[in-house]
Amino acid sequence: MKSDSNLERVLAAGHFAVTAELGPPMSGDAGVVRKKLEILRGQADAINITDCQTAVVRLSSIASAAILVSEGVEPVMQMTTRDRNRIAIQADVLGAVALGIKNCLCIAGDHQSFGAAGKLKGHPGAKNVYDIDSIQLLDILRRMRDEGVQEGGDPLDVPPKLFIGAAWTPMGDPIDFRVLRLAKKAAAGADFIQTQGIYDVEQFAASMKKVCDRGLHERTAILAGIIVPKSAGMLRYMNSSVAGVTVPEALIKRFPSVKKDASPAEKKAARKESEETGKKIAIELIEQVREIPGVRGVHIQAIEWEEAVPEIVEGAGLLPRPSPPASG
Ligand SMILES: Cc1cc2nc3c(=O)[nH]c(=O)nc-3n(C[C@H](O)[C@H](O)[C@H](O)COP(=O)(O)OP(=O)(O)OC[C@H]3O[C@@H](n4cnc5c(N)ncnc54)[C@H](O)[C@@H]3O)c2cc1C
């Protein structure tokens, strides 16, 4: 075992893995993290903690992940290369390991211009770092763990035991480049992969065929991303504005349309119907991606809607979660 994390053990034992996302609050309120982790407890093999997603300031992923550890729930700490240089990242990862964190997802992070969307202003004037990219970060963490060295070559007294992951956008343009990026991430040290949200299952299956043809599914465990849709508007936004996400029109049409002059009661009823439709679609997507060769699990992202996860996990027949024993 590289880390002996629960996620690693579940995958090593050949189970279909489930991870779910927890979005930290835009405050220092640990109570919000505790409330969300209780909703997700027992629903997934590990809980991903986002790192200032959409480039908006939130309770840090390290602190949030440490709160999960203290409550007996396993986190996947997400770490972007946007906000820290290689010295800060390595120091923070060692700090995270010292706090009991065993899984780390290495990502570039949303560009700071992304934050100025919808009602949020973000920090479009922020200076980004990108001292290293996500593939270099994978390589650095793998060498810290397997060779006991820092990026510059200095030794580490004790190598960090980490299960290392990366994100993958299978349908981003140019599409032919995507399997190559995955191959690079696997070669750099990605033990597991969590993909961008999948809505076009046929297109994803075609990408996975290329992945399997190259044997990449045997080098890294691929968890398909399921972003739970909440409304037609959300899907339209993702289709038009999130790179690498394509949403078939037929899915969007399943949501109720609300007339502009609808009464508050009609709007409330439509919202409820939309939420039920979104959960149903998420369950169907899980069932469909599960059939695709090479898919080893799902990563469920119910953005600011963690309450939806238990019903989805249960509806998809993914409970109870396995608990393979720790090795030693
Ligand atoms: C599961 C998941 C979790 C995420 N969590 C967070 C989070 O917590 N916080 C956050 O801020 N963002 C998060 N994101 C967003 C993500 O980091 C960005 O969408 C990023 O642009 C792509 O993810 P990556 O880290 O895999 O990027 P990478 O694979 O490192 O690539 C970053 C971008 O640069 C492009 N690129 C890289 N190298 C080259 C090159 N040589 N030439 C041209 N283009 C290149 C890539 O195609 C890609 O568009 C998450 C995304 C996913 C799928």
The ligand as a MOL file (V3000), in Angstrom:
LIG
                    3D

  0  0  0     0  0            999 V3000
M  V30 BEGIN CTAB
M  V30 COUNTS 53 58 0 0 0
M  V30 BEGIN ATOM
M  V30 1 C -12.4940 16.7770 -10.4410 0
M  V30 2 C -12.1020 18.2310 -10.5620 0
M  V30 3 C -11.8640 18.9750 -9.4100 0
M  V30 4 C -11.5120 20.3110 -9.5000 0
M  V30 5 N -11.2820 21.0220 -8.3570 0
M  V30 6 C -10.9090 22.3020 -8.3980 0
M  V30 7 C -10.6150 23.0440 -7.2040 0
M  V30 8 O -10.7180 22.5390 -6.1010 0
M  V30 9 N -10.2060 24.3200 -7.3380 0
M  V30 10 C -10.0990 24.9400 -8.5480 0
M  V30 11 O -9.7410 26.1110 -8.5920 0
M  V30 12 N -10.3520 24.2700 -9.7040 0
M  V30 13 C -10.7500 22.9720 -9.6520 0
M  V30 14 N -11.0030 22.2810 -10.8210 0
M  V30 15 C -10.8420 22.9690 -12.0930 0
M  V30 16 C -9.5660 22.5690 -12.8410 0
M  V30 17 O -8.3870 22.6730 -12.0840 0
M  V30 18 C -9.4540 23.4290 -14.0850 0
M  V30 19 O -10.6260 23.2150 -14.8520 0
M  V30 20 C -8.2430 23.1450 -14.9330 0
M  V30 21 O -8.2540 24.0800 -16.0100 0
M  V30 22 C -8.2350 21.7580 -15.5670 0
M  V30 23 O -7.9240 20.8590 -14.6440 0
M  V30 24 P -6.4500 20.2110 -14.4310 0
M  V30 25 O -6.0150 20.5580 -13.0960 0
M  V30 26 O -6.5960 18.7760 -14.7470 0
M  V30 27 O -5.5800 20.9390 -15.4850 0
M  V30 28 P -4.3500 20.5210 -16.3440 0
M  V30 29 O -4.4780 19.1940 -16.9670 0
M  V30 30 O -3.1230 20.7690 -15.5860 0
M  V30 31 O -4.4860 21.6250 -17.4660 0
M  V30 32 C -4.8710 22.9750 -17.2060 0
M  V30 33 C -5.3530 23.6080 -18.4760 0
M  V30 34 O -4.2710 24.0350 -19.2370 0
M  V30 35 C -4.2860 23.3610 -20.4910 0
M  V30 36 N -2.9030 23.0280 -20.7720 0
M  V30 37 C -2.0790 22.3890 -19.9680 0
M  V30 38 N -0.8650 22.2550 -20.5420 0
M  V30 39 C -0.9620 22.8600 -21.7220 0
M  V30 40 C -0.0550 23.1120 -22.7800 0
M  V30 41 N 1.2160 22.6750 -22.7300 0
M  V30 42 N -0.4820 23.7890 -23.8660 0
M  V30 43 C -1.7550 24.2270 -23.9360 0
M  V30 44 N -2.6650 24.0570 -22.9600 0
M  V30 45 C -2.2670 23.3760 -21.8890 0
M  V30 46 C -5.1110 22.1370 -20.2810 0
M  V30 47 O -5.6280 21.6260 -21.4830 0
M  V30 48 C -6.1580 22.6470 -19.3450 0
M  V30 49 O -7.1610 23.3230 -20.0410 0
M  V30 50 C -11.3840 20.9320 -10.7740 0
M  V30 51 C -11.6400 20.1820 -11.9360 0
M  V30 52 C -11.9940 18.8460 -11.8380 0
M  V30 53 C -12.2610 18.0710 -13.0990 0
M  V30 END ATOM
M  V30 BEGIN BOND
M  V30 1 1 1 2
M  V30 2 1 2 3
M  V30 3 2 2 52
M  V30 4 2 3 4
M  V30 5 1 4 5
M  V30 6 1 4 50
M  V30 7 2 5 6
M  V30 8 1 6 7
M  V30 9 1 6 13
M  V30 10 2 7 8
M  V30 11 1 7 9
M  V30 12 1 9 10
M  V30 13 2 10 11
M  V30 14 1 10 12
M  V30 15 2 12 13
M  V30 16 1 13 14
M  V30 17 1 14 15
M  V30 18 1 14 50
M  V30 19 1 15 16
M  V30 20 1 16 17
M  V30 21 1 16 18
M  V30 22 1 18 19
M  V30 23 1 18 20
M  V30 24 1 20 21
M  V30 25 1 20 22
M  V30 26 1 22 23
M  V30 27 1 23 24
M  V30 28 2 24 25
M  V30 29 1 24 26
M  V30 30 1 24 27
M  V30 31 1 27 28
M  V30 32 2 28 29
M  V30 33 1 28 30
M  V30 34 1 28 31
M  V30 35 1 31 32
M  V30 36 1 32 33
M  V30 37 1 33 34
M  V30 38 1 33 48
M  V30 39 1 34 35
M  V30 40 1 35 36
M  V30 41 1 35 46
M  V30 42 1 36 37
M  V30 43 1 36 45
M  V30 44 2 37 38
M  V30 45 1 38 39
M  V30 46 1 39 40
M  V30 47 2 39 45
M  V30 48 1 40 41
M  V30 49 2 40 42
M  V30 50 1 42 43
M  V30 51 2 43 44
M  V30 52 1 44 45
M  V30 53 1 46 47
M  V30 54 1 46 48
M  V30 55 1 48 49
M  V30 56 2 50 51
M  V30 57 1 51 52
M  V30 58 1 52 53
M  V30 END BOND
M  V30 END CTAB
M  END
